[in-house]
């Protein structure tokens, strides 16, 4: 087997996913744009959704599984009048309820939304990427199988009404809501449950992710026009994105780090025993180590170095 050629580009970047394409499509576009085969993403977005998607290129693909991204923020349009089998506007209607005029009342809408704040259990959409006996749920649903997924814990920290409008085609009310939620929360399922709580039926008609962890929409690049130069100029700081303390290493220490050997930790390190630390050399992330007494023990070593470290 031929040895993999070292990547010329090793970095994390955030892109603004366009409407109508899959997360896999975005990865393919980035791969072509930066001329690197090793590209991956963290946090899938549905084709209907747009917004923040974090991409790893080269060695930085190894960081994707380390990103916690515990919180996500979205702006969603919740369209009342009917539910669909996918819980969004791409699905087939499954339940119709004539919208009541009370759905145009902002105070009432805020009362309904406030009932979803805090920790709860959510039943994910049948059309989701959750595996059931090794098969993706959406594949079972598309083949006509009945899919019943177990509820799982989520947390909604914000559900703020932005506006209530009238859909020009259906004449139905649409709530535009800003959500902040825990990782693994389905906004489509929230829209379904909000519709029921309001005594109606609803689905998501538009969805935009505005933040993933600490990465916001303002840090995103457009996929169209992306190239290696712009990716390098706008690369995410991998240390900040991982939310780790950084410790600089010298040339001599770098040799040991690249061989996976432990090295001495500096005195007065502001992290606890067992914590992870990012080891940085000349503006590049070279390893993630674990604090073990007065030593750094290597856990992940990056021979080529991941660009973008600032400060």
BAVEXVO-509765 format. One line per 5 residues: number of its first residue (from 1); for each residue x, y, z of N, C-alpha, C. Coordinates in steps of 0.001 Angstrom, whole numbers. Layout:
BAVEXVO-509765
NUM) X,Y,Z,X,Y,Z,X,Y,Z  ...
//
This chain:
BAVEXVO-509765
1) 850,-1202,0,0,0,0,883,1248,0  561,2203,-887,1360,3429,-976,1196,4266,281  2298,4851,709,2263,5687,1894,1535,6986,1586  680,7413,2519,-77,8646,2306,864,9842,2245  664,10673,1243,1470,11884,1091,1099,12888,2177
6) 2099,13511,2828,1789,14514,3856,954,15652,3269  -12,16120,4052,-868,17210,3589,-100,18523,3582  -394,19354,2595,201,20692,2553,-543,21655,3459  -1768,21302,3812,-2624,22184,4620,-3154,21374,5798  -2925,21886,7008,-3379,21205,8213,-4020,22238,9126
11) -5347,22292,9122,-6027,23348,9880,-7499,23046,10071  -8094,23782,11009,-9535,23797,11203,-10094,25067,10586  -11243,24979,9970,-11913,26183,9502,-13415,26022,9655  -14097,27136,9695,-15558,27141,9768,-16089,27630,8430  -17062,26917,7892,-17693,27340,6646,-19181,27544,6889
16) -19774,28378,6070,-21207,28646,6110,-21867,27697,5117  -22449,26615,5642,-23043,25611,4766,-24191,26203,3951  -24160,26019,2631,-25248,26542,1799,-26519,25700,1922  -27623,26289,1520,-28914,25609,1511,-28932,24536,427  -29508,23387,758,-29781,22380,-253,-28717,21327,-457
21) -27550,21487,152,-26516,20469,1,-26321,19717,1313  -25834,18498,1208,-25596,17694,2392,-24257,18071,3006  -24040,17603,4236,-22742,17825,4882,-21634,17149,4078  -21947,15988,3504,-20970,15291,2659,-20628,16117,1427  -21637,16795,862,-21385,17669,-293,-20410,18783,70
26) -20574,19358,1282,-19684,20436,1720,-18255,19934,1819  -18074,18751,2400,-16738,18172,2509,-16120,17996,1118  -16904,17514,180,-16399,17315,-1183,-16003,18645,-1829  -16795,19694,-1591,-16480,21012,-2144,-15181,21561,-1550  -15022,21403,-237,-13806,21884,420,-12598,21103,-76
31) -12762,19812,-227,-11666,18962,-714,-11156,19460,-2064  -12088,19765,-2950,-11691,20264,-4280,-11089,21659,-4187  -11652,22497,-3311,-11218,23898,-3231,-9799,24045,-2700  -9421,23217,-1710,-8100,23370,-1092,-7111,22325,-1579  -7568,21449,-2479,-6707,20418,-3083,-6080,19502,-2037
36) -6904,19097,-1073,-6472,18131,-68,-7533,17028,21  -7086,15787,31,-8033,14671,95,-8549,14439,1508  -7694,14721,2508,-8072,14410,3883,-8861,15575,4475  -10185,15503,4367,-11091,16552,4850,-12260,15872,5552  -12656,16416,6701,-13805,15891,7428,-14568,17016,8095
41) -15691,16681,8740,-16502,17716,9377,-16973,17262,10752  -17326,18215,11586,-17880,17944,12911,-19280,18533,12963  -20273,17725,13293,-21630,18252,13467,-22398,18330,12163  -23125,17268,11832,-23898,17202,10584,-25026,18224,10575  -25275,18788,9402,-26430,19662,9184,-27289,19080,8071
46) -28612,19142,8241,-29533,18666,7214,-29407,19521,5955  -29797,18977,4776,-29770,19782,3546,-30573,21078,3659  -31687,21052,4416,-32520,22243,4586,-31822,23333,5391  -30854,22935,6223,-30211,23879,7139,-29001,24554,6501  -28707,25748,7004,-27508,26485,6600,-26730,26844,7868
51) -25533,27400,7662,-24810,27950,8803,-23539,27222,9175  -23154,27387,10434,-21829,27006,10916,-21571,25502,10797  -20496,25182,10077,-20001,23807,10017,-18486,23856,10167  -17960,23072,11097,-16523,23058,11347,-15880,21946,10533  -14851,22319,9805,-14161,21426,8882,-12723,21213,9343
56) -12251,19983,9257,-10855,19673,9511,-10164,19302,8212  -8965,19837,8009,-8185,19552,6805,-6845,18953,7226  -6421,17891,6523,-5131,17271,6817,-5109,16685,8223  -4019,16966,8954,-3870,16451,10312,-4991,16916,11238  -5615,18041,10920,-6658,18590,11786,-7918,17749,11780
61) -8056,16803,10843,-9211,15903,10906,-9168,15078,12193  -7979,14895,12749,-7850,14129,13996,-8415,14886,15198  -8597,16194,15040,-9151,16992,16134,-10672,16914,16197  -11312,16513,15111,-12773,16604,15026,-13462,15797,16116  -12934,14612,16419,-13523,13797,17477,-13235,14320,18869
66) -12302,15279,18979,-11944,15850,20274,-12750,17106,20586  -13422,17661,19580,-14194,18881,19791,-15449,18555,20591  -15653,19252,21680,-16838,18987,22493,-18084,19617,21880  -18007,20881,21499,-19134,21575,20846,-20441,21278,21580  -20386,21426,22907,-21513,21023,23745,-22776,21839,23502
71) -22641,23074,23036,-23822,23904,22808,-23898,24319,21342  -25116,24456,20863,-25367,24909,19490,-26441,25998,19535  -26327,26947,18622,-27337,28004,18518,-27912,28007,17112  -29219,28259,17033,-29924,28226,15752,-30964,29342,15692  -31321,29723,14482,-32531,30499,14232,-33406,29642,13329
76) -34629,29379,13794,-35523,28478,13067,-36843,29152,12754  -37409,28842,11592,-38782,29205,11245,-39664,27998,11526  -40621,28166,12445,-41550,27089,12801,-42883,27383,12131  -43215,26563,11167,-44404,26767,10323,-45560,25938,10885  -46650,26604,11223,-47814,25929,11806,-48801,25486,10725
81) -49596,24504,11095,-50646,24016,10194,-50565,22528,9943  -49353,21978,9892,-49229,20535,9688,-47851,20029,10103  -47839,18756,10494,-46595,18042,10759,-46204,17255,9508  -44929,16877,9423,-44475,16046,8312,-43725,14833,8854  -43502,13855,7998,-42802,12649,8439,-41321,12901,8708
86) -40783,14021,8217,-39385,14375,8483,-39258,15513,9491  -40400,16074,9907,-40456,17215,10826,-39900,18490,10210  -39736,18516,8884,-39361,19746,8187,-40146,19822,6886  -39918,20880,6129,-40738,21135,4941,-40419,20206,3774  -39383,19374,3902,-39051,18447,2821,-39876,17161,2882
91) -40571,16949,4017,-41308,15708,4198,-42753,15788,3731  -43429,14648,3848,-44841,14553,3480,-45708,14866,4700  -46782,15650,4520,-47670,15958,5641,-48257,14686,6247  -48272,14629,7562,-48801,13455,8275,-49956,13821,9205  -50038,15077,9589,-51093,15513,10521,-51358,16989,10281
96) -52617,17339,10058,-52982,18717,9747,-53936,19257,10808  -53671,20492,11236,-54535,21186,12191,-54716,22619,11696  -55947,23039,11538,-56210,24422,11105,-55682,25367,12174  -54726,26256,11829,-54126,27138,12845,-55141,28097,13445  -55057,28239,14755,-55909,29180,15479,-55272,30558,15437
101) -56090,31599,15468,-55577,32967,15442,-54722,33297,16668  -54890,32510,17734,-54093,32754,18937,-52605,32536,18687  -52276,31813,17620,-50869,31564,17305,-50140,32827,16843  -50905,33880,16546,-50288,35156,16160,-50011,36042,17378  -50399,35567,18552,-50205,36344,19780,-48788,36111,20321
106) -47981,37170,20367,-46583,37022,20771,-46445,36605,22232  -47297,37151,23096,-47211,36793,24505,-47509,35305,24703  -48521,34823,23988,-48854,33400,24069,-47737,32529,23521  -47116,32983,22438,-46004,32226,21851,-44849,32121,22837  -44565,33216,23508,-43456,33192,24484,-43765,32257,25652
111) -45029,32180,26034,-45406,31256,27118,-45155,29812,26691  -45554,29488,25469,-45333,28123,24964,-43831,27814,24921  -43047,28749,24387,-41605,28520,24252,-40931,28374,25611  -41392,29127,26598,-40771,29066,27921,-40931,27678,28546  -41968,26950,28131,-42188,25608,28655,-41161,24596,28186
116) -40342,24983,27222,-39319,24077,26694,-37933,24373,27243  -37821,25372,28094,-36523,25708,28673,-36122,24679,29726  -34828,24436,29811,-34313,23513,30814,-34104,22119,30261  -33863,21175,31159,-33598,19790,30785,-34906,19049,30533  -34892,18153,29549,-36070,17349,29236,-35636,16130,28429
121) -36620,15337,28025,-36374,14176,27166,-36992,14467,25805  -36241,14149,24743,-36743,14416,23392,-36705,13143,22556  -37795,12902,21823,-37823,11796,20860,-37291,12327,19526  -36162,11824,19040,-35588,12319,17785,-36497,12022,16596  -36330,12743,15495,-37101,12455,14286,-36773,11060,13744
126) -37766,10394,13161,-37518,9094,12532,-36493,9245,11411  -36576,10354,10675,-35609,10635,9618,-34407,11351,10238  -33529,10565,10843,-32318,11102,11455,-31193,10110,11222  -29966,10530,11573,-28800,9683,11323,-28506,8727,12468  -29406,8641,13438,-29208,7731,14566,-29252,6285,14066
131) -28311,5472,14538,-28250,4071,14120,-29194,3212,14954  -29910,2339,14267,-30784,1353,14915,-30337,-22,14423  -29744,-808,15309,-29202,-2120,14935,-28247,-2009,13745  -27426,-956,13784,-26407,-782,12755,-26883,-136,11474  -28167,236,11402,-28718,871,10199,-29212,2265,10565
136) -28872,3257,9738,-29322,4623,9983,-30843,4687,10014  -31370,5446,10969,-32818,5547,11133,-33498,6035,9859  -32890,7023,9178,-33547,7571,7987,-33646,6525,6869  -32700,5584,6820,-32776,4539,5790,-33949,3615,6058  -34174,3288,7336,-35330,2465,7683,-36634,3198,7365
141) -36663,4492,7717,-37877,5278,7479,-38182,5398,5992  -37136,5601,5179,-37343,5733,3737,-37847,4441,3106  -37463,3312,3695,-37892,2021,3146,-39293,1638,3616  -39897,2497,4430,-41262,2259,4890,-41372,1565,6222  -40239,1262,6862,-40289,627,8177,-40765,1621,9226
146) -41483,1116,10210,-41869,1969,11329,-40658,2156,12238  -40333,3402,12524,-39169,3713,13346,-39639,4401,14616  -39338,3788,15747,-39657,4389,17039,-38348,4526,17812  -37872,5761,17934,-36605,6004,18617,-36859,6355,20076  -36007,5880,20962,-36185,6213,22380,-35868,7673,22654
151) -36554,8227,23634,-36278,9610,24039,-34888,9680,24659  -34248,10842,24507,-32937,11016,25114,-32843,12410,25719  -31959,12580,26691,-31911,13864,27403,-31352,14991,26545  -31988,16152,26641,-31513,17362,25981,-31669,18521,26964  -31123,19666,26600,-31336,20873,27389,-31456,22071,26460
156) -32473,22865,26702,-32704,24101,25943,-32416,25264,26877  -31388,26030,26582,-31025,27154,27451,-31640,28471,26989  -32079,28539,25736,-32758,29743,25244,-33728,29358,24137  -34911,29981,24152,-35910,29813,23099,-36622,31160,22978  -35978,32078,22266,-36423,33472,22217,-37176,33768,20923
161) -38412,34228,21071,-39214,34589,19909,-38643,35840,19255  -38366,35759,17970,-37889,36927,17210,-39065,37635,16551  -39937,36866,15918,-41093,37475,15249,-42144,36417,14936  -43342,36887,14631,-44403,36031,14100,-44841,36647,12771  -44833,35827,11726,-45194,36324,10395,-46252,35426,9763
166) -46746,35856,8632,-47760,35112,7884,-47110,34530,6638  -47165,33208,6498,-46611,32593,5290,-47470,33009,4100  -46875,33618,3055,-47670,34156,1953,-48391,33086,1132  -47877,31869,1113,-48500,30818,307,-49639,30123,1047  -49390,29712,2284,-50400,28956,3027,-51297,29835,3883
171) -50820,31045,4215,-51555,31906,5124,-51431,31482,6570  -50523,30538,6835,-50339,30028,8193,-49300,30849,8955  -49405,30871,10288,-48414,31596,11085,-47064,30894,11098  -46015,31705,11154,-44639,31202,11238,-43957,31919,12390  -43466,31147,13352,-42684,31715,14450,-41203,31619,14097
176) -40508,32735,14168,-39054,32724,14010,-38448,32784,15408  -37677,31759,15743,-37206,31575,17119,-35704,31355,17139  -35022,31995,18099,-33592,31774,18326,-33429,30779,19468  -32772,29658,19180,-32571,28599,20174,-31094,28466,20539  -30830,28183,21809,-29529,27686,22245,-29797,26366,22936
181) -29130,25309,22463,-29465,23964,22919,-28208,23139,23147  -28382,22026,23838,-27274,21104,24062,-27004,20301,22798  -25792,19762,22743,-25402,18890,21640,-26384,17720,21550  -26778,17370,20325,-27686,16245,20131,-29149,16612,20106  -29463,17891,20305,-30862,18337,20255,-31281,18521,18803
186) -32434,17994,18446,-32985,18178,17099,-33980,19326,17117  -33678,20388,16361,-34597,21520,16276,-35879,21104,15569  -35777,20176,14618,-36979,19660,13945,-37939,19033,14956  -37378,18276,15889,-38222,17647,16904,-38788,18685,17869  -37995,19719,18184,-38510,20807,19015,-39700,21480,18340
191) -39581,21744,17034,-40682,22391,16309,-41936,21531,16361  -41772,20236,16156,-42909,19295,16242,-43584,19373,17612  -42762,19336,18666,-43302,19338,20029,-43871,20697,20421  -43280,21777,19912,-43811,23116,20169,-45189,23264,19522  -45330,22739,18310,-46636,22777,17651,-47699,22078,18473
196) -47359,20922,19013,-48332,20177,19821,-48642,20898,21126  -47612,21479,21739,-47821,22219,22993,-48716,23437,22779  -48683,23984,21553,-49511,25149,21224,-50911,24737,20779  -51216,23431,20849,-52524,22943,20439,-52691,22896,18941  -51582,22763,18224,-51626,22787,16769,-50697,21703,16217
201) -50184,21940,15033,-49212,21053,14391,-48201,21935,13685  -46920,21539,13705,-45891,22414,13134,-44692,21614,12641  -43898,22262,11823,-42645,21697,11318,-41672,22834,11070  -40407,22513,10881,-39396,23522,10565,-39411,23799,9066  -39493,25085,8702,-39457,25449,7282,-38148,26124,6893
206) -37369,26559,7871,-36041,27122,7601,-35226,27003,8879  -33921,26719,8716,-33065,26526,9888,-31651,26999,9573  -31123,27814,10494,-29757,28320,10333,-28995,28144,11639  -27868,27425,11589,-27022,27290,12769,-26128,28523,12854  -26244,29233,13963,-25494,30481,14129,-24249,30316,14986
211) -24145,29208,15708,-22942,28951,16504,-22846,27463,16807  -21614,26985,16862,-21325,25603,17247,-20200,25654,18257  -20518,25351,19529,-19532,25586,20577,-19207,27071,20635  -17930,27390,20627,-17510,28791,20655,-17295,29398,19295  -17668,28702,18229,-17456,29180,16854,-18758,29761,16322
216) -18725,31053,15952,-19919,31737,15486,-19937,31935,13987  -21082,32377,13493,-21269,32547,12053,-20296,33575,11477  -19874,34551,12294,-18936,35564,11817,-17561,35022,11498  -17255,33819,11970,-15961,33201,11697,-15983,32309,10465  -17142,32226,9830,-17301,31291,8717,-16862,31877,7379
221) -16367,31001,6534,-16051,31314,5149,-17146,30760,4247  -17391,31433,3137,-18298,30886,2137,-17586,29744,1424  -18332,28689,1104,-17729,27560,403,-17324,27975,-1006  -18188,28734,-1687,-17855,29227,-3019,-16752,30272,-2901  -15714,30109,-3682,-14593,31046,-3640,-13510,30649,-2659
226) -13732,29579,-1904,-12733,29110,-951,-11514,28573,-1693  -10326,28862,-1173,-9104,28253,-1677,-8130,28080,-516  -6975,27507,-794,-6007,27233,268,-5545,28512,954  -5396,29586,193,-4922,30851,754,-5939,31416,1751  -7209,31471,1358,-8225,32032,2255,-8448,31124,3457
231) -8346,29804,3245,-8483,28878,4370,-7377,29108,5393  -6162,29307,4912,-5033,29541,5821,-5181,30874,6554  -5645,31899,5839,-5796,33230,6449,-6903,33252,7503  -7937,32419,7315,-9088,32448,8218,-9192,31183,9060  -8104,30447,9190,-8136,29209,9971,-8545,29491,11410
236) -9290,28565,11989,-9646,28661,13408,-8412,28361,14253  -8319,29016,15394,-7268,28690,16351,-7614,27323,16953  -6798,26289,16694,-7162,24956,17186,-7165,24856,18704  -6310,25627,19374,-6247,25582,20835,-7524,26173,21430  -7943,27328,20905,-9165,27960,21389,-10391,27109,21063
241) -10411,26501,19882,-11553,25686,19481,-11671,24441,20351  -10529,23886,20753,-10521,22742,21666,-10754,23160,23114  -10669,24476,23363,-10847,25026,24712,-9814,24446,25686  -8528,24463,25250,-7441,23935,26065,-6479,25051,26475  -5787,24820,27579,-4676,25691,27951,-3502,25367,27034
246) -2782,26414,26567,-1631,26216,25692,-334,26353,26475  634,25500,26141,1969,25580,26729,2976,25517,25600  3870,26494,25537,4865,26550,24464,6013,25590,24743  6529,24996,23686,7679,24100,23801,8801,24610,22910  10049,24282,23289,11222,24721,22523,11600,23658,21494
251) 12612,23974,20684,13046,23055,19630,13464,21704,20201  14190,21737,21287,14671,20490,21887,13516,19635,22390  12537,20267,23022,11367,19520,23499,10551,18960,22340  10504,19705,21231,9734,19265,20073,10215,17896,19586  11515,17675,19607,12057,16391,19167,11482,15253,20009
256) 11435,15438,21326,10872,14408,22204,9375,14245,21973  8676,15380,21818,7226,15339,21607,6888,14536,20361  7607,14763,19266,7305,14076,18011,7599,12582,18088  8432,12186,19052,8711,10771,19276,7775,10170,20326  6849,11003,20834,5882,10531,21800,6398,10426,23216
261) 7556,10988,23485,8127,10922,24828,7511,11985,25735  7430,11718,27010,6950,12713,27968,8021,13781,28158  7592,14977,28508,8515,16075,28765,8126,16763,30074  9041,17559,30602,8773,18279,31848,7730,19354,31620  6821,19475,32592,5832,20553,32563,6399,21752,33306
266) 6115,22968,32867,6628,24157,33553,6009,24321,34933  6714,24974,35814,6192,25245,37153,5022,26222,37073  4109,26102,38014,2990,27042,38082,1963,26867,36982  1883,25679,36407,914,25418,35346,-515,25576,35895  -1355,26422,35266,-2691,26716,35817,-3755,25685,35449
271) -3387,24409,35439,-4357,23343,35167,-4121,22211,36156  -5142,21404,36364,-5069,20330,37343,-4409,19081,36771  -3973,18218,37686,-3446,16910,37302,-4509,16154,36502  -4088,15555,35400,-5012,14802,34553,-5647,15621,33448  -5457,16940,33479,-6045,17794,32445,-5260,17690,31138
276) -5943,17974,30053,-5274,18032,28753,-4696,19421,28517  -3569,19468,27835,-2889,20721,27503,-2451,20661,26047  -2562,21794,25349,-2096,21895,23966,-636,22343,23958  212,21585,23295,1628,21930,23198,1858,22627,21859  2375,23844,21955,2483,24724,20791,3935,25047,20504
281) 4287,25024,19204,5644,25376,18777,5545,26240,17531  6037,27451,17622,6084,28408,16502,4723,28512,15802  3694,28778,16587,2378,29040,16011,1636,27823,15509  2126,26628,15843,1445,25414,15411,1171,24505,16610  24,23834,16567,-297,22815,17566,453,21547,17195
286) 1336,21066,18099,2138,19883,17795,1725,18649,18582  979,18849,19676,521,17695,20452,-546,18120,21446  -1354,17169,21838,-2234,17315,22997,-1719,16318,24030  -1355,16828,25210,-753,16006,26257,-1625,16020,27502  -1392,15055,28374,-2085,14966,29653,-1105,15323,30763
291) -1544,16158,31704,-691,16532,32834,-606,15352,33804  606,14912,34060,850,13794,34973,1933,14223,35962  1488,14793,37070,2449,15324,38038,3191,16506,37445  4513,16381,37327,5323,17452,36742,5724,17131,35308  4969,16238,34662,5289,15829,33292,4086,16015,32373
296) 4387,16172,31098,3375,16117,30047,3503,14761,29365  2442,13972,29366,2432,12691,28664,1626,12838,27380  2237,12461,26255,1616,12676,24954,399,11778,24750  -673,12379,24214,-1863,11618,23840,-2103,11662,22339  -1899,12832,21744,-2072,12994,20304,-911,13850,19798
301) -144,13320,18865,1013,14029,18321,747,14328,16853  1086,15541,16426,828,15984,15051,2158,16273,14357  2674,15300,13611,3997,15455,12993,4126,16665,12085  3043,17034,11405,3136,18168,10499,2781,19506,11158  2107,19450,12261,1718,20679,12940,428,21242,12370
306) -455,21678,13263,-1744,22233,12852,-1683,23747,12981  -1953,24430,11886,-1793,25886,11804,-2905,26623,12546  -2681,27932,12702,-3742,28809,13172,-3667,29227,14620  -2655,28753,15377,-2568,29121,16793,-2238,30609,16901  -3008,31307,17718,-2784,32747,17922,-2546,33010,19397
311) -1758,34031,19668,-1530,34435,21048,-504,33559,21748
//
